[in-house]
């Protein structure tokens, strides 16, 4: 999933050790499932896979690229040019032409879009409010733990001696909505071939735990996957 940004959390974990060199796979399975479930509860999102739209606040009207735009604004508008028409075609947004301004459109959320929207905002260094919006789907269900391995690195993620535990799991995605299933090619064209997760298919994943100086384990793995628009918009005519 090279085009998927993995957002990490640090979760304090107990009861994963059976002995000096043996790990409890059942407890690891529970901790992994709790991690995936927890982000849905905390962020109130519909699943662990999120299609990032760009920085946009709805309702929104297209803004052409201007000569004095900063680079961030240019990049953001380039994302919206692909994502907004895509999700209007799929049915999560409305799209209406702007009177007297050829090629510009006005967008707003449909009832379906509101259901799957995850919206947040933050302040930039210049004081600008950045509204980040995604459509999220696909709760992860951990099926099994295939393997647990441990390795110590002289210089780990923290920059000093560190023991890492790699957990290999199998998972399935539940409640994949019809708007994802029926628009696989369009979504994959914009967000990469790995961006669609189908029901009743088993997928592999590796999770990372760090053994702290206190001897306890901390989860440093992805709790949800934020998929960036990096491809080409595919229309019904193609």
N, C-alpha and C positions, 0 to 999 in steps of 0.2 A: 504494500500500500504506500508507495513512495510519495504520492500526491495527497496523502491524508496526514493532517497535523494531529499528533497525539498529545492531548492535554493531560498533564500528570497531576496526581494528587499524592500526598504523603499520609498514609493511613496507618495508625498504630495497630499492631496485630499481636495477638497472644494465642496460645494453645496450638501452634502449628508444629511445634517440635515434639517428637515422640522420644527421641534420645539424641545422643551426640551427633550421629550422622544420618538419622532417619527422620523423614518428614511425614506428617499425617496428610495424605492426599484428600481425605474427606474434609478436613478443616480448611485446606487450601481451596477446595471447591466452594465451600461456604463463603470464605473471605472474598473470593473473586466475584461470586454472585452478589454479595452485599455491596461490593464496590460499584458494579454496574447498576444495581437497583438504586443505590443511594444517590447517584447523580440525577436520576430521573425524579426522585422525590425532592431533592434539594433545589434543582433548577426548574422543576415542573415542566419537563420536556417529555415528548411522546416516545423517545427511544434513544439508542446510543449512537445513531448515525445521523449526522446533520449536514445538510447542503447549505453552505455559506452563500448568501446573496451579495454581500458587500455592505458598506455603511449606508443605510437608507432608513428614513422614517416615513411610514405610511400615514396618510396618502402622500404620494410622491409624483412629481412631474419631471420628465426627462430634462437633464441639464446638459447642453452641448459642452464639449471641451473648449475652454477659453485660453487665449494667449497667455494670460497671467496666472493660470492655474499652477499650483505647486505640484510636484511629482506625485505625491500621495493622492491628490484629487484626480489626476489623470489616470492613475492605476485603478482607483475606485470606480470611476465612470466606465472604464473599460470592462470591469467585472459586471456592472449593472446592465450594460448593453447586451450581455449574454444571458444573465440570470433572469432578469425581469420578463423578457419575452418568452423564455422557456417556461417559467411557472405560470404565465398567463395562458400559454397553450395547454398546459397540463390541467389548469383549472383552479389553481390556488390564488391567483391574482386576476383582477379585472384589468383591461387595457383599452383605453379610449383615446383616439387622436385628439391632439390639442388644436383648437380652431385657429386657423391662420398661421400655423407653424408646422410645415411639412416635415414628416419624419420624427416628430416629437409626440410622446404619449403620456397619458396620465394613468397611474397605477394605484390600486387599492386592494386590500385583502378581501377575498371571498370568505364565506362561512367556513369552507373546507380549509382555506389557508390559515384562518385564525386558529383553527383546531390544532394545526401542526407547527405553528410559529413558535420559535424561541427568540426572544428579543432582549437585548441588554444594551447598556450604554456606559460610556466612560468619558473622562475629560482628557484631552490631549495636552501636551506641554504648553501650547499656545492658548489654552482655555476653551478650545472648540469642543462641543459635545459630539461624540462619535457614537452613532446608533448602529449596533451590529445585529443583523437579523439572519436567521437560518430557519429552514424547514427540517424538522427532525422526525425520524421514524425508527422502528425496528428495535424493540427491547431485546437485549441479549440474554439467552438462557444457556448457562454453562452445562454441558452434557457430561464431560468427564475430564479428569486430570490425567494426561498421558505420561508425563514425566516431571520430576523435580531434580534439578542439578545445582550444585554449589561450586563456586570458583572464587578465589581470592586474588585481587589485583593490587599490585604495588601502588598504583595511582588510579583510583576509581572515579566515579562521577563527582565525588566530593573533593577530589584532588589529593587524597591521602589513602593509605592502606584501607582496603574495603572488601568485604565479602558480599558477593551478589548471589542471589538464588533465582534461577530462571525456572519459571513454571510454564509448561506447555499444556494447553488445554484444547478441547474441542467445544465448539458452541454452535447453537442454532439461533436464528432470529425469528421471533414470534410477532404476529400481528402486522406483517408487512402490508401496507395499504394498497388498494387497487391503483391509486395514482402512480405508485412506484412500479408495480408489476406491469401495468399497461403502457408505460413510457420508458422502458428500459434503455432502448437505443438512444433516445434523446438525452437522458440523464447521463449515460456513459459517455456520450460525445462531449459533453461539457465538463463532467466531473471525473472522468477516468473509468476504465473498465471494471475496477473493483468497487465502484461506488454503490452498486445495487446488490442488496442482500436478500435472497429469496427464501420463502418458507420451506421447511422440510429438507434443507441442505445443510450439511455439517461443514463448518469452517474451522481451520486451525488458527491458533493465536498464541503468542508468547507473552508472558507477563514477567515483570521484574520486581524483586524484593531486595531490600538492602538490610543487612544485619548491622544494627547499631552498636556503638561501643558498650551499650548496656546489655548486649546479647539478644535483644528483642528485634523483631522483624518489622520493617516499614515498607508498605506498598508504594512503588514509584511508577505504576503502570497507568495506561490510558483508561479513563473512565467513560469517555465518549470520543467519537472521531469526527473532527470538523473538516469537511471536504471542501477544498477550494476549487473554484471554477478555473480551469486551465486549458480547456479544449475549445472546440468549435461548436457554435450553435447549429443544431440540425433541425431544419424545418420540415413540415409535412411534404414539401415538394421534392425533398432529396431522398 
